[in-house]
């Protein structure tokens, strides 16, 4: 009896330890075939992406104010052969305060594979969220030959969640900023192919991906009480010159997972007609 109890206790303790590790690279037994890792080891770096002259929504209550918009991002990429797996991501829970650690199969600051450049995938979190929210997907994509960037969208993370209007205006612009920053960084030459780019967005990330991909918003959306100040949302209006200018030919695919907006009247047939997925 004591032996059986000891074995049960050992199993319970082992399971508790495994759960405490918060792994992002485990697979359910019924996962589809392509859910597993690919042939590449994975490296990961933390990078900073900045763009001058962006509208600062929070500072534009009385007049349009512009400043640099800086995004902290995680960058996953195929690593050199023989890279040993294993890293930890230090982040916070949804309350924005409680620290937690995620464990994955990427190797921090690992040497990159020489087989690139690799197509770029931008992963865009929800409201709120953070750059680690879909790190499991990022690791899987990098292992299959993609360069993956997931930014913390300023004013929209667990730690700095702010007015909804900032997210409504900035989300597609942030996604465009990531692609441009990766395309123009000489350190990414030979590693990142930004001419073949995709955006994967969840919830508000999906909302931004649809706008960036060509689906403009409705006129009704401009008058909603949570719309950004100074009529800024008109920049994403379907059929407008400003929205047309946002569309980037380097964007080859959009994956919108539960995109926000339909319940608030942001989309209609005219807006959808410009979406890249319909071309």
C-alpha positions in Angstrom: 0.0 0.0 0.0 2.8 2.4 0.9 4.6 1.6 -2.4 1.4 2.4 -4.4 0.9 5.7 -2.5 4.6 6.7 -3.1 4.2 6.0 -6.8 1.0 8.0 -7.0 2.7 10.9 -5.2 5.7 10.8 -7.5 3.5 10.9 -10.6 1.5 13.8 -9.1 4.7 15.7 -8.3 6.2 15.1 -11.7 3.0 16.2 -13.5 2.9 19.3 -11.3 6.5 20.2 -12.3 5.7 19.7 -15.9 2.7 22.0 -15.7 4.7 24.6 -13.8 7.1 24.8 -16.8 4.3 26.3 -19.0 5.7 24.8 -22.1 4.8 26.3 -25.5 6.2 23.5 -27.6 4.1 20.5 -26.5 1.6 18.8 -28.8 -1.7 17.1 -28.1 -1.9 13.5 -29.3 -4.6 14.4 -31.7 -2.8 17.3 -33.2 -2.8 17.5 -37.1 0.3 16.3 -38.9 1.7 19.8 -39.7 1.3 21.0 -36.1 4.6 19.4 -35.1 8.1 21.0 -35.6 9.8 21.2 -38.9 13.4 20.3 -39.9 15.0 23.5 -38.6 16.2 24.3 -35.1 14.9 27.7 -34.0 16.7 30.8 -32.8 15.0 33.8 -31.0 16.0 37.4 -30.4 14.4 40.4 -28.8 14.5 43.4 -31.2 13.3 47.0 -31.3 11.4 48.5 -34.3 10.9 52.2 -34.5 9.2 54.5 -37.0 9.4 58.3 -36.9 6.4 60.6 -37.4 3.6 58.4 -36.3 0.5 59.9 -34.8 0.4 59.7 -31.0 -3.3 59.0 -30.4 -3.0 59.5 -26.7 -1.5 62.9 -27.1 -3.8 64.1 -29.9 -6.9 65.1 -28.0 -6.6 68.8 -28.9 -4.5 68.5 -32.1 -2.6 65.9 -34.1 0.7 65.1 -32.4 3.4 63.0 -33.9 6.3 61.2 -32.4 8.4 58.0 -32.9 6.5 54.8 -32.3 8.7 52.1 -30.9 7.7 48.4 -30.8 9.5 45.8 -28.8 9.3 42.5 -30.7 10.3 38.9 -30.5 12.0 37.5 -33.6 12.1 33.8 -34.3 14.1 32.4 -37.2 15.6 29.1 -38.5 18.8 28.4 -36.6 22.1 26.9 -37.8 22.3 23.0 -37.8 23.2 21.6 -34.4 21.6 24.4 -32.4 20.6 23.0 -29.0 16.9 23.7 -28.2 15.5 25.4 -25.1 14.8 28.9 -23.9 12.6 30.7 -21.4 10.4 33.7 -22.1 9.9 36.1 -19.2 6.4 37.7 -19.4 3.3 38.5 -17.4 -0.2 37.2 -17.0 -3.3 38.9 -18.2 -3.4 41.1 -15.1 -0.3 42.8 -16.5 1.6 42.4 -13.2 2.1 38.8 -12.3 5.3 37.4 -13.7 5.4 34.1 -15.4 7.9 32.1 -17.4 7.1 30.2 -20.7 9.5 27.4 -21.8 10.0 26.7 -25.5 12.3 25.0 -28.0 13.9 28.1 -29.4 17.5 29.0 -28.5 18.2 32.5 -27.4 20.4 34.5 -29.8 21.4 31.4 -31.7 23.3 31.5 -34.9 21.0 31.8 -37.9 20.7 29.2 -40.6 22.6 30.1 -43.8 19.7 28.7 -46.0 17.8 32.0 -46.1 16.4 34.4 -46.8 13.1 33.1 -45.3 9.6 34.5 -45.9 8.5 36.9 -43.2 5.4 36.2 -41.0 4.1 38.9 -38.7 2.1 37.7 -35.7 -0.2 40.2 -34.2 -1.8 39.7 -30.7 -5.2 40.7 -29.5 -6.4 43.5 -27.2 -4.9 43.1 -24.7 -2.1 40.6 -25.3 1.6 40.6 -25.9 4.3 39.3 -28.2 4.5 35.9 -26.4 0.8 35.1 -26.8 1.3 33.0 -29.8 4.9 32.0 -29.3 4.0 28.3 -29.8 2.9 29.2 -33.3 6.0 31.3 -33.9 8.3 28.5 -32.9 6.5 26.1 -35.1 6.6 28.4 -38.2 10.3 29.2 -37.7 11.1 25.5 -37.5 9.4 25.2 -40.9 11.5 27.8 -42.6 9.8 31.2 -41.8 11.2 34.3 -40.2 8.6 35.3 -37.6 8.2 38.7 -35.8 5.7 39.3 -33.0 5.6 42.8 -31.7 4.2 44.2 -28.5 1.6 46.6 -29.8 2.0 49.8 -27.7 -1.2 50.8 -25.8 -2.5 47.3 -26.4 -0.5 44.9 -24.2 -1.4 43.4 -20.8 1.1 45.8 -19.2 0.1 49.0 -21.0 -3.5 48.6 -22.1 -4.9 52.0 -22.9 -7.7 53.7 -24.9 -9.3 51.4 -27.5 -9.1 54.1 -30.1 -5.3 53.8 -30.2 -5.5 50.2 -31.1 -8.2 50.8 -33.7 -6.0 53.3 -35.5 -2.5 51.9 -34.9 -2.9 48.1 -35.4 -2.7 47.9 -39.2 0.0 50.6 -39.2 2.0 48.6 -36.7 1.9 45.6 -38.9 3.1 47.7 -41.9 5.8 49.1 -39.7 7.1 45.6 -38.9 7.4 44.7 -42.5 9.1 47.9 -43.5 11.5 47.7 -40.6 12.6 44.1 -41.4 12.9 45.0 -45.1 15.2 48.0 -44.4 17.4 46.5 -41.7 20.8 45.5 -43.3 21.3 43.0 -40.5 18.3 41.0 -41.8 19.6 40.7 -45.3 20.1 37.1 -46.2 17.9 36.0 -43.3 14.5 37.7 -43.9 12.6 37.9 -47.2 10.2 40.8 -46.6 9.1 40.7 -50.2 7.2 37.5 -49.3 5.3 38.5 -46.2 2.2 37.4 -44.3 0.3 38.6 -41.3 -1.3 36.3 -38.8 -3.6 38.2 -36.4 -5.8 37.1 -33.5 -8.8 39.2 -32.6 -7.6 42.8 -32.8 -4.6 41.4 -34.7 -7.0 40.0 -37.2 -8.8 43.3 -37.4 -5.6 45.0 -38.3 -4.6 42.3 -40.7 -7.9 42.7 -42.7 -7.4 46.5 -42.9 -3.7 46.1 -43.9 -4.8 43.4 -46.4 -7.2 45.7 -48.2 -10.5 45.6 -46.3 -11.4 49.1 -45.4 -13.8 50.0 -42.6 -17.3 51.5 -43.0 -18.4 55.1 -42.6 -20.6 54.0 -39.7 -17.5 52.9 -37.8 -16.1 56.4 -37.8 -18.9 57.7 -35.6 -18.7 55.1 -32.9 -18.1 56.5 -29.3 -14.8 54.5 -29.0 -13.4 55.6 -32.3 -10.0 57.4 -32.1 -9.8 61.2 -31.7 -9.5 63.7 -34.5 -11.4 61.4 -36.9 -8.2 59.3 -37.3 -10.1 56.2 -38.2 -11.1 57.8 -41.5 -7.6 56.9 -42.6 -8.7 53.3 -42.9 -12.0 54.0 -44.6 -12.8 51.8 -47.5 -12.2 53.5 -50.8 -10.1 56.3 -49.3 -6.7 57.3 -50.7 -5.1 56.9 -47.3 -6.3 53.3 -47.0 -5.2 52.5 -50.5 -1.8 53.8 -49.7 -1.5 51.5 -46.7 -1.8 48.3 -48.8 1.6 46.7 -49.4 2.3 44.5 -52.4 4.8 42.6 -50.3 1.9 41.2 -48.2 1.1 37.9 -49.9 -1.2 36.3 -47.3 -3.4 37.3 -44.4 -4.6 34.9 -41.7 -7.3 36.6 -39.5 -8.2 34.4 -36.5 -11.5 35.6 -34.9 -11.0 39.1 -36.3 -12.8 41.8 -34.2 -15.1 44.3 -35.9 -18.2 42.6 -37.4 -20.2 42.9 -34.2 -19.5 46.7 -34.2 -20.4 47.3 -37.9 -16.8 47.8 -39.1 -17.2 45.8 -42.3 -19.5 45.6 -45.3 -19.4 44.3 -48.8 -17.8 47.4 -50.2 -15.0 47.1 -47.7 -14.5 43.4 -48.2 -14.2 43.9 -52.0 -10.7 45.3 -51.6 -9.4 42.5 -49.4 -6.3 40.8 -50.8 -7.8 37.4 -50.1 -10.4 38.1 -52.8 -7.8 39.0 -55.5 
